[in-house]
Amino acid sequence: MALRQLIGAAIVSASIAACSTGGGGDQSGCSGHCSTDTPQFLSVADVNRVISQAVEEAKARSAAGTIAVTDRVGNVLAVYEMNGADDTATVTSEPLDSNTGARSNQGLEGLAFIPSSMAAISKAVTAAFLSTEGNAFTTRTANQIVQEHFNPGETDQPAGPLFGVQFSQLPCSDFSKRFLDTDNTGPKRSPLGLSADPGGIPLYKSGVPVGGIGVIADGIYGIDKNILDRDSDLDEIIALAGSFGFEAPTNRRADRITADGKVLRFTDATNRDLVSAPASAPALPAGGGPISVNGYFNGAFLAGTAFGQADSGVRLSTAADFPGDPNAADFVSANSFIVVDGTDSNRYPPIAGAGGLTAAETSELLKQALDIANRARGQIRRPLGTPARVSITVVDVDGTILGQVRGRDAPIFGLDVSLQKARTAAFFSSAAAASVIDKLPDVTYLNPDATAGRTIDMSDYTTAVQNFLGDPAALTNGAFAFADRSGGNLSRPYFPDGIVGNPHGPLSKPFSAGDDLWSVFSSGFQLDLAFNGIAGHVVFVLGGGPDPAKGCAGIGAPADPDFKRMANGSQIFPGSVPIYKGNTLVGAIGVSGDGVDQDDMIAFLGVHNAGEAIGGINNAPKGIRADQLVPQGTRLRYINCPQAPFIDSNEEDVCNGK
């Protein structure tokens, strides 16, 4: 322990020294401490500069667009519409056809009336939420890791490691704060979830992530399905100009990071592609003006919050944040961070659940999972050998949040996603899953002109799962425990994952020609669960109706407490397991941050170690785990742990036999 403390102290000292050097885009000494030790934020002058640089590049290209800037927790600091910019954008995963236009009647595919402001904000939020002091990701990075193959275009390869993350941070989420909330301190929602459309770039000051810029100027809110070439993307080039002087450290950028042995993408554009001179941009942008956006921005440029401070809604914990908790000192020594409200109070201290977890058990689960994370080697961050930085959430069987903590410098998106993962594992492992799905209201897709299109009966998903598994009682008796990796297997457009020509999983749309063609904008159950909330929110931003109430599931049906089980949507990439007492489901734990195999391991070993420490709680008995199921001749997966994951030992196969 003494050696570990000395190493930790050395890391802290080195980080503080690096932060104190100041510096520009290449400053790279930060590794999770700079945001708290030397707080940085975007001033109003900074926001003006970012917008002006982007506007000047667009003007130099005879283009016009909408530009948004957010801080690290998603507060919208500016939305600027250039003269001549399109008010709306079309959502599509395919190039628009001059004769037929975009595909329609497929979830969000083909919607041609999405406000450009929503697209720009979503891109900026994505870049801010995915980036940390250890990794800088853009919406082009997101594009690479959410498609049906990884890499996109490489057939017969599994789906991207964050397949499905685009449907997180949803506008209907009960977790994310809203601009108009009475207490709006903390991470904000994104109007269209996370974006995979190039044109969102993170912003840094002295190596510290402070926000993101998002641009839409080409009229398309889409994806790049071919990453084997390098694009000249108008949105991305304009955003790159805006980020001049606020660049991510070079050795933290996505193109210095690998996943599954594949180098990630940062941007296809470089400063050499700019035709303007960003350093000479005027202090105030000209050629348009700020616009108000319902629910997000009131038209006046704002300064951002300093992340890690109470005003941001995320800060380092103290013992006082865990009153009466025997593990309070452990959370502090583990460098845990918490989400706080406007009174600087911990939003989610460990509490007891109605399903059987006690407050002490919730606390132990969080403590043990955080300890595993701090020992584990982060997969997608620099420098190499840095501990995994994740968010951890424990939920009750009914979806109630029982506790949440995050590691130092964990990406913001993981807060909402860890909750989605935990709720999804608890939901599909319960005996109530089928009855809740069958109570969900029908979903009516919209045509490009906003008229009503095809209707989806949500109960069809129950039937599809039962038929696929060959079990008419599936989802009705809680007979099997589903981790997010298991449910993700059932949510892929090919089963087994990535094998072109195979049938789709029962929770996915089919990947075949015709009206039901799968896309990242029409994934299946995951989208359809929240579609009414997303569509209603678009109408609200357009000024045509009220903002839907918080809670993604059940919008359009009578209020039902069961809908709280999936109140911020579902998630379909790995990182959660259900929690049991003997054979009885009592909750679930979700983890999100630094690599999906690490997320799996931290969740699984967190439960195992908590049970070893205090007794009474355990992972699902082996005989009921979803990997006992072999639908269509292919065994489902439960978890997948890294081979030798720890920084402080050479232990291998750490999950084997547990």
MARPAFI-794407 format. One line per field, with one value per residue (C-alpha): residue number from 1; residue in three letters; x, z, y. Coordinates in steps of 0.2 Angstrom, whole numbers, plus 5000, padded with zeros to 4 digits. Each point is the difference from the previous one (the first is absolute). Layout:
<atoms>
num: [NUM/...] $
residu: [ALA/...] $
u: [X/...] $
w: [Z/...] $
v: [Y/...] $
</atoms>
This chain:
<atoms>
num: [1/2/3/4/5/6/7/8/9/10/11/12/13/14/15/16/17/18/19/20/21/22/23/24/25/26/27/28/29/30/31/32/33/34/35/36/37/38/39/40/41/42/43/44/45/46/47/48/49/50/51/52/53/54/55/56/57/58/59/60/61/62/63/64/65/66/67/68/69/70/71/72/73/74/75/76/77/78/79/80/81/82/83/84/85/86/87/88/89/90/91/92/93/94/95/96/97/98/99/100/101/102/103/104/105/106/107/108/109/110/111/112/113/114/115/116/117/118/119/120/121/122/123/124/125/126/127/128/129/130/131/132/133/134/135/136/137/138/139/140/141/142/143/144/145/146/147/148/149/150/151/152/153/154/155/156/157/158/159/160/161/162/163/164/165/166/167/168/169/170/171/172/173/174/175/176/177/178/179/180/181/182/183/184/185/186/187/188/189/190/191/192/193/194/195/196/197/198/199/200/201/202/203/204/205/206/207/208/209/210/211/212/213/214/215/216/217/218/219/220/221/222/223/224/225/226/227/228/229/230/231/232/233/234/235/236/237/238/239/240/241/242/243/244/245/246/247/248/249/250/251/252/253/254/255/256/257/258/259/260/261/262/263/264/265/266/267/268/269/270/271/272/273/274/275/276/277/278/279/280/281/282/283/284/285/286/287/288/289/290/291/292/293/294/295/296/297/298/299/300/301/302/303/304/305/306/307/308/309/310/311/312/313/314/315/316/317/318/319/320/321/322/323/324/325/326/327/328/329/330/331/332/333/334/335/336/337/338/339/340/341/342/343/344/345/346/347/348/349/350/351/352/353/354/355/356/357/358/359/360/361/362/363/364/365/366/367/368/369/370/371/372/373/374/375/376/377/378/379/380/381/382/383/384/385/386/387/388/389/390/391/392/393/394/395/396/397/398/399/400/401/402/403/404/405/406/407/408/409/410/411/412/413/414/415/416/417/418/419/420/421/422/423/424/425/426/427/428/429/430/431/432/433/434/435/436/437/438/439/440/441/442/443/444/445/446/447/448/449/450/451/452/453/454/455/456/457/458/459/460/461/462/463/464/465/466/467/468/469/470/471/472/473/474/475/476/477/478/479/480/481/482/483/484/485/486/487/488/489/490/491/492/493/494/495/496/497/498/499/500/501/502/503/504/505/506/507/508/509/510/511/512/513/514/515/516/517/518/519/520/521/522/523/524/525/526/527/528/529/530/531/532/533/534/535/536/537/538/539/540/541/542/543/544/545/546/547/548/549/550/551/552/553/554/555/556/557/558/559/560/561/562/563/564/565/566/567/568/569/570/571/572/573/574/575/576/577/578/579/580/581/582/583/584/585/586/587/588/589/590/591/592/593/594/595/596/597/598/599/600/601/602/603/604/605/606/607/608/609/610/611/612/613/614/615/616/617/618/619/620/621/622/623/624/625/626/627/628/629/630/631/632/633/634/635/636/637/638/639/640/641/642/643/644/645/646/647/648/649/650/651/652/653/654/655/656/657/658] $
residu: [MET/ALA/LEU/ARG/GLN/LEU/ILE/GLY/ALA/ALA/ILE/VAL/SER/ALA/SER/ILE/ALA/ALA/CYS/SER/THR/GLY/GLY/GLY/GLY/ASP/GLN/SER/GLY/CYS/SER/GLY/HIS/CYS/SER/THR/ASP/THR/PRO/GLN/PHE/LEU/SER/VAL/ALA/ASP/VAL/ASN/ARG/VAL/ILE/SER/GLN/ALA/VAL/GLU/GLU/ALA/LYS/ALA/ARG/SER/ALA/ALA/GLY/THR/ILE/ALA/VAL/THR/ASP/ARG/VAL/GLY/ASN/VAL/LEU/ALA/VAL/TYR/GLU/MET/ASN/GLY/ALA/ASP/ASP/THR/ALA/THR/VAL/THR/SER/GLU/PRO/LEU/ASP/SER/ASN/THR/GLY/ALA/ARG/SER/ASN/GLN/GLY/LEU/GLU/GLY/LEU/ALA/PHE/ILE/PRO/SER/SER/MET/ALA/ALA/ILE/SER/LYS/ALA/VAL/THR/ALA/ALA/PHE/LEU/SER/THR/GLU/GLY/ASN/ALA/PHE/THR/THR/ARG/THR/ALA/ASN/GLN/ILE/VAL/GLN/GLU/HIS/PHE/ASN/PRO/GLY/GLU/THR/ASP/GLN/PRO/ALA/GLY/PRO/LEU/PHE/GLY/VAL/GLN/PHE/SER/GLN/LEU/PRO/CYS/SER/ASP/PHE/SER/LYS/ARG/PHE/LEU/ASP/THR/ASP/ASN/THR/GLY/PRO/LYS/ARG/SER/PRO/LEU/GLY/LEU/SER/ALA/ASP/PRO/GLY/GLY/ILE/PRO/LEU/TYR/LYS/SER/GLY/VAL/PRO/VAL/GLY/GLY/ILE/GLY/VAL/ILE/ALA/ASP/GLY/ILE/TYR/GLY/ILE/ASP/LYS/ASN/ILE/LEU/ASP/ARG/ASP/SER/ASP/LEU/ASP/GLU/ILE/ILE/ALA/LEU/ALA/GLY/SER/PHE/GLY/PHE/GLU/ALA/PRO/THR/ASN/ARG/ARG/ALA/ASP/ARG/ILE/THR/ALA/ASP/GLY/LYS/VAL/LEU/ARG/PHE/THR/ASP/ALA/THR/ASN/ARG/ASP/LEU/VAL/SER/ALA/PRO/ALA/SER/ALA/PRO/ALA/LEU/PRO/ALA/GLY/GLY/GLY/PRO/ILE/SER/VAL/ASN/GLY/TYR/PHE/ASN/GLY/ALA/PHE/LEU/ALA/GLY/THR/ALA/PHE/GLY/GLN/ALA/ASP/SER/GLY/VAL/ARG/LEU/SER/THR/ALA/ALA/ASP/PHE/PRO/GLY/ASP/PRO/ASN/ALA/ALA/ASP/PHE/VAL/SER/ALA/ASN/SER/PHE/ILE/VAL/VAL/ASP/GLY/THR/ASP/SER/ASN/ARG/TYR/PRO/PRO/ILE/ALA/GLY/ALA/GLY/GLY/LEU/THR/ALA/ALA/GLU/THR/SER/GLU/LEU/LEU/LYS/GLN/ALA/LEU/ASP/ILE/ALA/ASN/ARG/ALA/ARG/GLY/GLN/ILE/ARG/ARG/PRO/LEU/GLY/THR/PRO/ALA/ARG/VAL/SER/ILE/THR/VAL/VAL/ASP/VAL/ASP/GLY/THR/ILE/LEU/GLY/GLN/VAL/ARG/GLY/ARG/ASP/ALA/PRO/ILE/PHE/GLY/LEU/ASP/VAL/SER/LEU/GLN/LYS/ALA/ARG/THR/ALA/ALA/PHE/PHE/SER/SER/ALA/ALA/ALA/ALA/SER/VAL/ILE/ASP/LYS/LEU/PRO/ASP/VAL/THR/TYR/LEU/ASN/PRO/ASP/ALA/THR/ALA/GLY/ARG/THR/ILE/ASP/MET/SER/ASP/TYR/THR/THR/ALA/VAL/GLN/ASN/PHE/LEU/GLY/ASP/PRO/ALA/ALA/LEU/THR/ASN/GLY/ALA/PHE/ALA/PHE/ALA/ASP/ARG/SER/GLY/GLY/ASN/LEU/SER/ARG/PRO/TYR/PHE/PRO/ASP/GLY/ILE/VAL/GLY/ASN/PRO/HIS/GLY/PRO/LEU/SER/LYS/PRO/PHE/SER/ALA/GLY/ASP/ASP/LEU/TRP/SER/VAL/PHE/SER/SER/GLY/PHE/GLN/LEU/ASP/LEU/ALA/PHE/ASN/GLY/ILE/ALA/GLY/HIS/VAL/VAL/PHE/VAL/LEU/GLY/GLY/GLY/PRO/ASP/PRO/ALA/LYS/GLY/CYS/ALA/GLY/ILE/GLY/ALA/PRO/ALA/ASP/PRO/ASP/PHE/LYS/ARG/MET/ALA/ASN/GLY/SER/GLN/ILE/PHE/PRO/GLY/SER/VAL/PRO/ILE/TYR/LYS/GLY/ASN/THR/LEU/VAL/GLY/ALA/ILE/GLY/VAL/SER/GLY/ASP/GLY/VAL/ASP/GLN/ASP/ASP/MET/ILE/ALA/PHE/LEU/GLY/VAL/HIS/ASN/ALA/GLY/GLU/ALA/ILE/GLY/GLY/ILE/ASN/ASN/ALA/PRO/LYS/GLY/ILE/ARG/ALA/ASP/GLN/LEU/VAL/PRO/GLN/GLY/THR/ARG/LEU/ARG/TYR/ILE/ASN/CYS/PRO/GLN/ALA/PRO/PHE/ILE/ASP/SER/ASN/GLU/GLU/ASP/VAL/CYS/ASN/GLY/LYS] $
u: [5000/5014/5008/4983/4998/5017/4997/4983/5008/5013/4987/4990/5016/5005/4982/5000/5017/4994/4985/5010/5009/4985/5003/4989/4994/5015/5000/4997/5006/4982/4993/4985/5006/5001/4981/5000/5017/5000/4982/4997/4984/4995/4997/4988/5015/5006/4982/5001/5016/4995/4984/5009/5014/4987/4990/5015/5005/4982/5000/5016/4992/4984/4991/4988/4996/4994/5013/4998/5012/4997/5010/5006/4984/4989/4995/4996/5011/4996/4989/5005/4991/5008/4991/4994/5001/4987/4988/4998/5010/4996/5004/5007/5013/5001/5004/4984/4993/4995/4985/4994/5007/5003/4993/4984/4990/5016/5001/5010/5006/4994/4993/5003/4994/5012/5006/5018/5002/4996/5013/5014/4997/5000/5017/5007/4993/5007/5018/4999/4993/5011/5016/5011/5018/5005/4991/4993/4986/4990/4983/5011/5007/4982/4996/5013/4994/4981/4997/4996/5018/5016/5008/4985/5001/5010/4987/4998/5008/4990/4991/5009/5005/4988/4986/4984/5008/4992/4984/5006/4999/4983/4989/4987/5012/4996/5018/5006/4996/4991/5004/4983/5000/4998/5017/5009/5018/5008/5002/4987/4990/5004/4986/5003/5011/5018/5005/5010/5000/5017/5001/5001/5017/5005/5007/5015/5010/5017/4996/4984/4984/4988/4986/4996/4996/4987/4996/4987/5002/4997/4981/5003/5001/5007/5015/5015/4998/5017/5015/5013/5002/5002/4986/4999/4985/4994/4993/5016/5011/4990/5000/5019/5002/4990/5010/5017/5009/4989/5007/5000/5018/5008/5004/4982/4991/4990/5013/5013/4988/4996/4985/5000/5017/4992/5005/4986/4996/5001/4997/5002/5005/5015/5005/5008/4982/4995/4998/4997/5013/4991/5013/4995/4981/4991/4996/4982/4992/4991/4989/4985/4996/4995/4984/4989/4996/4985/5006/5019/5005/4993/5010/5014/5017/5005/5016/5002/5002/5016/4999/5004/4993/4982/4993/5003/4990/5015/5013/5013/4991/5003/4995/4985/4992/4998/4992/4999/5008/5014/5009/5000/5019/5003/4991/5010/5017/4994/4999/4982/4989/4982/4986/4993/4984/4999/5002/5017/4992/5003/4986/5002/5008/4998/4982/4990/4988/4983/5006/5012/5016/5005/5009/5015/5000/4998/5015/5010/4996/5005/5016/5006/4996/5010/5014/5001/4999/5015/5010/4995/5009/4990/4998/4996/5010/5018/5013/5000/4999/4987/4987/4982/4989/4982/4983/4991/4982/4990/4981/4985/4990/4988/5013/5002/5018/5007/5017/5013/5018/5013/5019/5011/4999/4987/4991/4983/4990/5003/4989/4984/5006/5005/4982/4993/5010/4995/4982/5001/5008/4987/4986/5003/5005/4983/4984/4991/5009/4987/4986/5008/5005/4982/4994/5011/4990/5001/5013/4995/5014/5000/5001/5013/4986/4995/4984/4996/5009/5001/4995/5010/4992/5012/4993/5007/5017/4995/4993/5016/5011/4990/5000/5019/5004/4987/4992/4983/5003/5015/5000/4985/5008/5017/5007/5016/5012/5005/5015/5001/5012/4986/4986/5012/5002/4981/5001/5012/4994/5009/5000/5014/5006/5008/4997/4993/4985/4994/4983/4999/4998/4982/5003/5007/4993/5005/5014/4993/4993/4983/4990/5007/5019/5010/5011/5008/4985/4988/5007/4985/4993/5013/4994/4982/5000/5004/4994/4984/5011/5012/4987/4990/5016/5003/4982/5004/5016/4991/4987/4986/4996/5006/5016/4996/5001/5016/5000/5004/4989/4981/4997/4983/4993/4992/5013/5006/5014/5006/5007/5012/5010/5006/4998/5016/4999/5009/5018/5007/5019/5008/5003/4987/4994/4985/5002/4993/4997/5001/4988/4990/5003/5003/5007/5014/5016/5006/5017/5005/5016/5017/4997/4985/5010/5006/4982/4994/5014/4998/4981/5002/5015/4992/4985/5011/5012/4986/4992/5017/5002/4983/4990/4982/5002/5007/5000/4987/5002/5009/4986/4988/5012/4996/5015/4990/4989/5004/4988/5001/5015/5011/5003/4997/5013/4999/5016/5018/5014/5018/5013/5013/4991/5008/5014/5006/5001/5002/4984/4992/4982/4994/4981/5003/4990/4991] $
w: [5000/5004/4983/4991/5011/4995/4981/5002/5008/4986/4987/5009/5001/4982/4995/5010/4993/4982/5003/5007/4984/4991/4981/4985/4990/5002/5019/5005/5018/5007/5005/5010/5013/4990/5000/5019/5004/4987/4994/4983/4991/4984/5003/4990/4990/4997/4993/4989/4993/4997/4991/4990/4994/4994/4991/4991/4993/4994/4992/4992/4992/4995/5012/5014/5015/5018/5013/5019/5014/5017/5016/5006/5008/4986/5005/4983/4999/4983/4985/4985/4983/4985/4987/4987/5011/4998/5015/4999/4996/4993/5010/4990/5000/4981/4987/4995/4983/4989/4994/5016/5014/5016/5006/5011/5012/5009/5017/4998/4983/4987/5012/4990/5013/5014/5005/4996/5017/5007/4989/5004/5019/4999/4992/5012/5015/4993/4998/5017/5009/4991/5004/5016/5005/4994/4983/4988/4989/4986/4992/4986/5014/5005/4982/5000/5016/4998/4984/4995/4997/5008/4990/4989/4983/5006/4998/5011/5015/5016/5003/5007/5018/5005/4989/5006/5009/4988/5010/5016/5008/4993/5001/5010/5012/5019/5004/4990/5005/4989/4997/5007/5016/5016/5005/4984/5007/4993/4983/4987/4987/4982/4988/4988/5012/4996/4982/4987/4987/4997/5006/5019/5007/5019/5006/5012/5011/5006/4998/5009/4990/5002/4987/4982/4984/4988/4982/4987/4983/4987/5005/5004/5018/4995/5001/4990/4995/4991/5012/4987/4992/5007/4997/4998/5011/5001/5017/5007/4992/5007/5017/4999/4996/5015/5011/4995/5016/5010/4993/5008/5006/4985/5010/5007/4984/4994/4986/5014/5007/4995/5003/4996/4992/4988/5000/5003/4990/5006/4984/4982/4999/5006/5002/4983/4993/5007/4987/5013/5013/5017/5010/4991/5002/5007/5019/4996/4987/4985/4987/5010/5019/5015/5000/5014/5001/5010/5015/4997/4997/5003/4987/5010/5000/5017/5009/5004/5017/5007/5000/5016/5010/5008/4987/4986/5010/5001/5013/5011/5014/5019/5015/5003/4984/5007/5017/5011/4987/5007/4983/4999/5003/4987/4987/5004/4999/4984/4992/4996/4992/5003/4991/5011/4999/5001/5019/4997/5008/4994/4988/5002/5017/5003/5006/5002/4987/5001/4991/5014/4999/5016/5000/5007/4986/4987/5007/5000/4982/4995/5010/4993/4982/5002/5008/4985/4988/5009/4998/4982/4985/4990/4982/4991/5008/5001/5007/4999/5017/5006/5012/4992/5003/5001/5006/5011/5004/5011/4997/5008/4991/4995/4993/5015/5002/5016/4998/4988/5000/4987/4999/4997/4982/4994/4985/5003/4988/5012/5013/4990/4991/5017/5005/4984/5001/5018/4996/4984/5010/5014/4987/4989/5015/5008/4999/4996/4983/4988/5010/4999/4982/4996/5009/4990/4988/4981/4991/4985/4988/4991/4981/4994/5000/5018/4996/5009/4992/5005/5018/5010/5013/5014/5006/4984/5008/5014/4987/4990/5015/5005/4983/4998/5016/4997/5017/5001/5019/4996/5008/5011/5014/5003/4997/4992/5005/4986/5000/4988/4989/4999/4995/4988/4991/4997/4994/4986/4982/4997/5011/5004/5001/4983/4989/4985/4993/5017/5007/5012/5019/5006/5008/4984/4983/4986/4989/4983/4986/5002/5012/5016/4995/5016/5003/5014/5000/5001/5010/5007/5018/5007/4989/5000/5019/5000/4982/5007/5012/4987/4987/5013/5004/4982/4999/5016/4994/4984/5011/4997/5017/5018/5004/5004/5018/5007/4996/4983/5002/4999/4993/4992/5012/5017/5014/5007/5013/4990/4987/5012/4997/4984/5003/4991/4986/4998/4996/4989/5002/5014/5018/5012/5010/5010/5019/5010/5017/4998/4985/5003/4989/5011/4988/4987/4998/4985/4995/4986/4995/4994/4990/4999/5006/5015/5003/5000/5012/5012/5001/5002/5013/5009/5004/5004/5011/5009/5004/5006/5011/5009/4994/4995/4982/4984/4982/4991/5003/4986/4995/4996/4991/4982/4994/5003/4986/4982/4988/4982/5004/5007/5018/5008/5009/5018/5004/4992/5011/4994/5002/5011/5005/5016/5002/5016/4996/4986/5005/4985/4997/5014/4997/4997/5012/5009] $
v: [5000/5012/4997/5004/5016/5005/4997/5009/5015/5001/5000/5014/5010/4997/5005/5016/5005/4997/5010/5015/5002/5007/4997/4998/4986/4988/5001/4982/4997/5000/4983/5003/5013/5016/5003/5001/5006/5014/5003/5006/5006/5009/5018/5011/5006/4982/4996/5015/4995/4982/5006/5014/4988/4988/5013/5007/4983/4997/5017/4997/4985/5009/4989/5003/4989/4999/4999/4995/5001/4991/4997/4984/4995/5005/5018/5009/5015/5006/4996/5011/4999/5008/5009/4988/4985/4986/5000/4981/4985/4982/4985/4986/4987/5000/5013/5009/4994/5015/4990/4991/5010/4992/4983/5003/4990/4994/5007/5017/4995/5013/5013/5016/5013/4998/5017/5004/5006/4983/4992/5013/4998/4981/5000/5012/4991/4983/5007/5007/4985/4987/5009/5001/5005/4982/4999/5013/4993/5008/4996/4992/4988/4997/4996/4986/4991/4999/4992/4982/4996/5005/5007/5006/4992/4985/4986/4985/5010/5003/5016/5016/4999/5014/4993/5009/5014/5012/4997/5007/5017/5000/5016/4990/4993/5001/5002/5014/5018/5012/5018/5005/4989/5010/4992/4997/4997/4985/4990/5006/4990/5000/5004/4985/4989/4997/5005/4990/5013/5008/5018/4999/5003/5002/5016/5001/5013/4995/4982/5001/4996/5014/4997/4996/5009/4993/5005/4996/5009/4986/4997/4981/4993/4983/4988/4995/4982/4999/5005/4992/5017/5018/5012/5018/5003/5018/4999/4992/5013/5015/4992/4997/5019/5004/4989/5009/5005/4988/4984/4983/4995/4991/4984/4999/5000/4985/4997/4995/4988/4982/4989/4981/5004/5013/5018/5012/5016/5018/5010/4998/5019/5009/5018/4999/4998/5017/5014/5013/5007/4995/5010/5016/4997/5016/5000/5000/4989/5009/4993/4994/4999/4990/4991/4994/4982/4994/4990/5004/5017/5018/5009/5008/4993/4992/4995/4981/4992/4994/4981/4992/5014/5000/5012/4987/4987/4988/5001/4990/4992/5003/4989/5012/4994/4983/5003/4985/4989/4989/5001/5019/5001/4987/5010/5015/4991/4992/5017/4998/5013/5003/5009/5014/5011/5019/5000/4990/4984/4983/4995/4981/4995/4981/4996/4984/4993/4993/4984/4995/5009/5009/5017/4991/4988/5014/5009/4984/4996/5018/4999/4983/5005/5016/4991/4988/5015/5009/4984/4996/5006/5013/4994/5016/5013/5007/4999/4981/4992/5013/4992/4998/5015/4995/5005/4987/4999/4988/4999/4991/4987/5014/5011/5012/5006/4994/5008/5007/5004/5003/4999/5015/5007/4987/5006/5009/4989/4985/5007/4999/4984/4991/5003/4994/4984/4996/5003/4989/4985/5001/5002/4985/4989/5003/4991/5017/5003/4993/5008/5017/4999/4995/5016/5012/5010/4998/5010/5010/5004/5016/5003/5014/5012/4997/4990/4984/4985/4982/4994/4988/4989/4998/4983/4993/5001/4988/4987/5002/4996/4985/4993/5003/4992/4986/5003/5007/5005/5010/5018/4994/4990/5007/4983/5007/5014/5012/5010/5015/4989/4987/5012/5008/4983/5001/5018/4998/5001/4983/4985/4995/5018/5006/4985/5007/4991/4993/5004/5015/4998/5002/5017/5007/5006/4988/5005/4997/5010/5007/5011/4992/5003/5002/5015/5009/5011/4985/4987/4991/4999/5012/5014/4995/5000/5019/5005/5009/5010/5005/5005/5009/5010/5005/5007/5010/5007/5005/5009/4989/4992/4997/4991/4982/4996/4992/4981/4992/4985/5001/5017/5000/4987/5003/5002/4984/4998/4985/5012/5007/4984/5007/5019/5005/4987/4984/4995/4986/5000/4991/5006/4994/4984/4997/4998/4985/4994/4982/4997/5016/5015/5016/5013/5003/5009/5009/5007/5011/5009/4992/4985/4988/4985/5010/5005/4982/4995/5015/4996/4981/5001/5014/4989/4985/5009/5009/4983/4993/5015/5001/4985/4999/5006/4992/4999/4990/4981/4992/4989/5015/5012/5004/4990/4984/5005/4994/5008/4996/4989/5015/5002/5017/5009/5006/5009/5001/5005/5006/4987/5009/5016/5006/5013/4994/4981/4987/4990/4993/4993/5011/4996/4981/4989/5014] $
</atoms>
